[in-house]
């Protein structure tokens, strides 16, 4: 866990998870202390005792964010551990997780609990998942889940390494994997959302599966999404 900075943002890395086809992914969540001292938790990682202790030391969890339909593995445990916290689902996730009681479905409008502190944009038009991208104003941090990825060349082994190379997951820079590019079956619908994201004054770029970008973050963001037009 990195320490919470003066803007109230902290990153926590969790254990790896195994997805479809046996591909192993690292996990990362973002915790932001809101102006009311409550905690906003994005893409929660596995909740073990050490993680819960670290989170509880920061404050009271009020809002838990599932930013797309692929990042829901830990929601059951978090909901059980923090029953008073509200769960917020990306579009489409509530139909997948009927076992969970979501307070809201995320939209382009920030919830009143974090309006003015965290902006958000729904990125439509993708056949794999609909992702919600966030911007933490105080730290200038853009938060992306799966639309941007970068893995070390040797992260995957065997045939998975060849697939990852084809997919562009190991391009040596944060970029949109080829499978997500191909899955944008409605690019005109996605372009206004991407334009809004690129308008944010990005000083830091945080993703779930890749390095944190501290320098030239705006340029990295612009380059990563330039292909969409």
N, C-alpha and C positions, 0 to 999 in steps of 0.2 A: 504494500500500500504506500502510495506517495502521500506526504502530509497535505492537509488542506491548506490551500494558499489563501492569501488575504482577500480574495474575491469570493471565498466560500466553496471552491471546487476541489474535489479530490478524486483521483483515479484509483481503482482497485482491480488488480488482475486475479483471476480465479484459475481453477484447474482446467485442463483441456477437456473437450467434449468430442465424442465421435458422432459424425453425422452420416448421411446417406452415402453408401459405397465405402464405408470405413474411413472416410476422410476425417482427420483429427484437426480440430480448431482450438486456438487459444480463446480465452474469454476475458472480457474486461467490462467493468461497469463504471459509471460516473455517478458520484453523489454530490449534490449541490445543496448548500445551506441557503434557504430562502430568507427573505427579509424578516419573516416572522419566526425565524430560528428553526423551522421545521425542515425536514430533509426530503429532497426530491431524488429518487433513485432511478437511474436509466439502465435498462438491460441488466437486471440483477443476475449476479453470478451465483454459483452453488453456495447455499447458506450453511456453512459449518460453524462450529462454536467460535472459532477465532474471528471469522468474518462478522458474525453477529456482535461479538464483543467490540470489535473495532467500529462498527456502525453505531452501536448504542452509545459509544463514547462521544460520538459527534453530535448526537441529538435524537429527536423523536422523528421516526419515519412517518411522513404524511401521504406521500404520493409515490407509486411504483409504476414505472413506464415500461411497457412492452412495445418497442419501436417498430417492429414488423412481426409477421406471422411465424418467423423462424426462431425468434429469441424468446421462447416461452418456457424453456425446460425447468427453470427454477421458480416459476411463479407460484406453484402450489405450496412450496415450503415457505416462501416469503409471505404469502397470504395467511398461512397458519401462524407464523411468528409475529406478524403485525396486522392483526384483524381489523384494527381501526384505520389502517392506511387504505387509501383508495387505489384501486387498480385501474390503469388506463390502457386501452387496447388500440393498436394500430388497426386501420380498416381491414376487415376480414378475419381478424383473430378471434373475435367473440363467437363466430360460428364454428370455429375449430375447437375452441375450449369452452364447451357448454358447461363444464364442471366448475367454472370460475364465475364469480359475480363481479363483472366489470362495472365501474362507476360511470365511465365515459368511453366513447370511441373518439380517438384523437382526430382533430380537424386542423385546418389552417389557422384557426383562432386559438390562442393560448387560453388555457383554463384560468379563471379568475385567481386561483391560488398562486399562479406564477406569472400572470400577465404583467408586462413591463420589465420582467427580469429574464425570462426565457421565451424566445420566439420559436415558431415551428412552422414547417411547411410539409404537407403531404405530397409525396411524389407519385403520381398516378401513372397508368399506362404500362405497367410491368406485369408480365404474366406469372412471374415467380412469386413476387410478394409486393405489397404496397408498403413502402417505408416512409416513416416520418423523420425528417431531419430537423435538428434543433440548433439554436444559437443562444449561448449564454452571454448576455450583454456585458456583464461586469468584467469578464475575463477575455472577451472577444473570441470565444471558443465555439467553433462549429463542430457538431457531434453527428457522425455518420455511422450507421450500423454495418450493413453488408454491401452497400453500393460502391464503397471504396475498400480495396484490400491490397495488402502487400505482405508476402511471405518470403522468408529466406530461401534461397535456391535449394537448400538441402532439407527443408522442413518436411517434405513428403518423400517417400521412398517407393521404389519399384514402379509399377505402372501408374500409380497415383502421381508420381513426379512428372510423368509425361503428360498426363491429363492437366495437371496444374500449370505446366508450361504452356500448353495449348490455350488454356483458359485465360492466360495472362495474370495469374495469381502471383507469379514470381517475376514481375517485370522490372524490379529494382526501383520502382516508384509507385506511389499510391495511384491506383487506377480502377476503373470499372471493369470487373472480370467479363470476359467475352460472353459467358452464359447470360449475364444480366443485360449486356448490350443487345444480344439477340432477343431477349425476352421483352424489350421495350417495343411491343407491338403497336403502341399508340404514341409515337414520339411527339406529335403535336400537343398531346395532352400533358406530356412531361416537361416540355420546354418552358412554359411559364413558371413552373415550380423551380426548375433549375436556375432560371434567371433570377428569381427572388433569392435563392440561396447564394448565388454568386454576388449579389448586391450587399450581403452582410459584410461588415468590416472585419474580416477573419484575421485574427492574430495567432491563433492556435487551432490546429485541426486534430481532432480525436476520433479514432475509428475503433471498431471492435476487434478487427483482425489486421493489425499492422502497427507501425511505429507512430508515435505522437509527433506531429510536425510543429516545431516551435519557430522556425525561420522560414520566411517567404511562404507562409501558409496560404495567403491569398493566391499567389501564383500557382501553387500546387493544386489548389481547388479549381482554379480556372482551367488549368491544363487538363485535369482529370475529366472534366465535363465538357470540354470544348467540342468533342466529337458529336455531341447531341445537337449542336447548332444553337 
